[in-house]
Amino acid sequence: MNPADTAPAAAGAPVPIRHGGDRVAAALVAQGVRTIFTLCGGHISPILSGAKARGIRILDTRDEVTAVFAADAEARLTGRPGVAAVTAGPGITNTITALKNAQLAQSPVVLIGGAAPTALQGRGALQDIDQRPLVEPHVKHFFKLTRVRELAPAVAEAFQLAQDGVPGPVFLECPVDLLYDEASIRQWYADAAGKGTALPDRALRWYLNRHAARMFAGVSEAVPQPRPVVAPRASDAALKAAAAKLAAASKPLIVIGSQAVVQAGQADALAGAVQRLGIPVYLSGMARGLLGRDSPLQMRHTRRQALRESDCVLLAGVPCDFRLDYGKHVRRNATLIAANRSARDARLNRAPTVTLLGDAGLSLQALAAALPAPRTEWGAWAESLRARDAVREAEIDAQAAARGEFVNPLAFFRAMDAEAGDDAIFVADGGDFVATASYVLRPRGPLAWLDPGAFGTLGVGAGFALGAAAARPGREVWIVFGDGASGWSLAEFDSFVRQGIPVIAVVGNDACWTQIAREQVKLLHDDVATVLARTDYHRVAEGFGAAGLLVRAPEEVRPALAQARALARAGRPVLVNVWLDRTDFREGSLSM
């Protein structure tokens, strides 16, 4: 291949469509795609080449699951589907965890997967498996493409489906013989058929010629444009009923979750609406940071107690799953308003008094417009919750002041919260260390916190950070790793270094799977499979060309964090390995 064939076209010059990969790439450009996350493979090479030629940035990873996690993060931060492309067979099976995580987090992802040639599927071709039964349960739709003319329209439809209604991932299976140019494919088929004169040889040539003719028939040069996606809205009657219930309440409470901010462009408008409502609020998932650091309406602690005291609870994009004890955190005689795009999630485990079936963020904006000024008693109610928060903050301060052999995790997060930049994005990947962070770290603004979601997946860290860096170039990106969770992501420091992604990773190193061990030892008197080592994670990062810092004493924390920020500003990824003391801060935190 001539190197000029893969070089980007001159500015303003059209890029010719030479093969199916170009068709996919042109369709992605039409959808506004700026980045594809990938791990290379021969089955998808024409897509990557065509995308690069059209100015799409290709960010490659060391594991396909990381590519899909990255696409997921970009989708959450932009409100547009993130795109990953992986090769056939094991390339696709490696993505299943990330696909399921995106499905349960209701994140719009478009995954493009390679496949064996259409004429050889089921005949033992390289990496040929039936991919549909593996992938289909975890996506909104599985496109099995068989003709070149289907490629571009399927991309447009996939983008629309990923965002419509309840967002989620969509899969496009693109066999390799749809992606290369027609002349090359016909030559491959001719070589496969041979030149024999026996009847079976002639029949095979006839079949393959006919198959190729059907594959390439009816191809159009037109590139489908984006299809409109209209966010679902709750009915006027339901909004009126919800507004009446809230207006009559003396102790209303709002819990806002990730689904409420799925329209990323509406985040500021949503924040303004919540402020105008004047109702105390708890934020979870991607909604963390919605009101900034210091809103007097946002409560951070003792949520369970507040829910049990409230006489009217509005769950905005939050189902009654294990995180709300399956609805039991809300008392039975309280009014429950569920705002959700999903009818199933709105009614999960607990029938609401009022169901706002539609986009939760738009519902909150509509309620803010409909309700009069906040009632006087709401201010007293909020003040009582703030006083309780202040007591809990003082308790955390006291626990953070406790000295041990190494670094107190609470004290570490107090220091990190003070040191991180005003534009910081926090990526959470771990168990006990990350859960501790959620009590202390304060996201700086909307869409500045990324965690896996309801699936509780470990291993999202590197991918989420890669996606955040692509979606928010120039922002300070921190990964909060538990030492156990970091094991999935360490190899991606190679990806960060090669592609100039200056993340700051902190590893809470207590040499243990602490979230599991704490309850396991208490209940079973056995620490089997929970013990790790004080591994030199910083040296692993150094081996990939990143900077590595070791912190073993409290007085080393602030200097190390300041140095990490300076290194990142200079363009270098960095990992801070923090030796932690064991604490009982989260005693009794095992969830089921």
Secondary structure as GFF3:
##gff-version 3
##sequence-region A 1 592
A	DSSP	three_ten_helix	3	6	.	.	.	ID=ss1
A	DSSP	alpha_helix	20	30	.	.	.	ID=ss2
A	DSSP	beta_strand	35	38	.	.	.	ID=ss3
A	DSSP	alpha_helix	45	53	.	.	.	ID=ss4
A	DSSP	beta_strand	57	60	.	.	.	ID=ss5
A	DSSP	alpha_helix	64	78	.	.	.	ID=ss6
A	DSSP	beta_strand	82	86	.	.	.	ID=ss7
A	DSSP	alpha_helix	90	93	.	.	.	ID=ss8
A	DSSP	alpha_helix	96	105	.	.	.	ID=ss9
A	DSSP	beta_strand	109	115	.	.	.	ID=ss10
A	DSSP	three_ten_helix	118	120	.	.	.	ID=ss11
A	DSSP	alpha_helix	132	135	.	.	.	ID=ss12
A	DSSP	three_ten_helix	136	138	.	.	.	ID=ss13
A	DSSP	beta_strand	142	144	.	.	.	ID=ss14
A	DSSP	three_ten_helix	148	150	.	.	.	ID=ss15
A	DSSP	alpha_helix	151	163	.	.	.	ID=ss16
A	DSSP	beta_strand	170	175	.	.	.	ID=ss17
A	DSSP	three_ten_helix	176	178	.	.	.	ID=ss18
A	DSSP	alpha_helix	182	193	.	.	.	ID=ss19
A	DSSP	alpha_helix	199	216	.	.	.	ID=ss20
A	DSSP	alpha_helix	236	248	.	.	.	ID=ss21
A	DSSP	beta_strand	252	256	.	.	.	ID=ss22
A	DSSP	three_ten_helix	258	261	.	.	.	ID=ss23
A	DSSP	three_ten_helix	264	266	.	.	.	ID=ss24
A	DSSP	alpha_helix	267	277	.	.	.	ID=ss25
A	DSSP	beta_strand	281	283	.	.	.	ID=ss26
A	DSSP	three_ten_helix	285	287	.	.	.	ID=ss27
A	DSSP	alpha_helix	303	309	.	.	.	ID=ss28
A	DSSP	beta_strand	312	316	.	.	.	ID=ss29
A	DSSP	three_ten_helix	322	327	.	.	.	ID=ss30
A	DSSP	beta_strand	335	340	.	.	.	ID=ss31
A	DSSP	alpha_helix	343	346	.	.	.	ID=ss32
A	DSSP	beta_strand	354	357	.	.	.	ID=ss33
A	DSSP	alpha_helix	360	370	.	.	.	ID=ss34
A	DSSP	alpha_helix	376	400	.	.	.	ID=ss35
A	DSSP	alpha_helix	409	419	.	.	.	ID=ss36
A	DSSP	beta_strand	425	429	.	.	.	ID=ss37
A	DSSP	alpha_helix	432	440	.	.	.	ID=ss38
A	DSSP	beta_strand	449	450	.	.	.	ID=ss39
A	DSSP	alpha_helix	461	471	.	.	.	ID=ss40
A	DSSP	beta_strand	477	482	.	.	.	ID=ss41
A	DSSP	three_ten_helix	485	488	.	.	.	ID=ss42
A	DSSP	three_ten_helix	490	492	.	.	.	ID=ss43
A	DSSP	alpha_helix	493	498	.	.	.	ID=ss44
A	DSSP	beta_strand	504	509	.	.	.	ID=ss45
A	DSSP	alpha_helix	514	524	.	.	.	ID=ss46
A	DSSP	alpha_helix	537	543	.	.	.	ID=ss47
A	DSSP	beta_strand	547	551	.	.	.	ID=ss48
A	DSSP	three_ten_helix	554	556	.	.	.	ID=ss49
A	DSSP	alpha_helix	557	569	.	.	.	ID=ss50
A	DSSP	beta_strand	574	579	.	.	.	ID=ss51
###
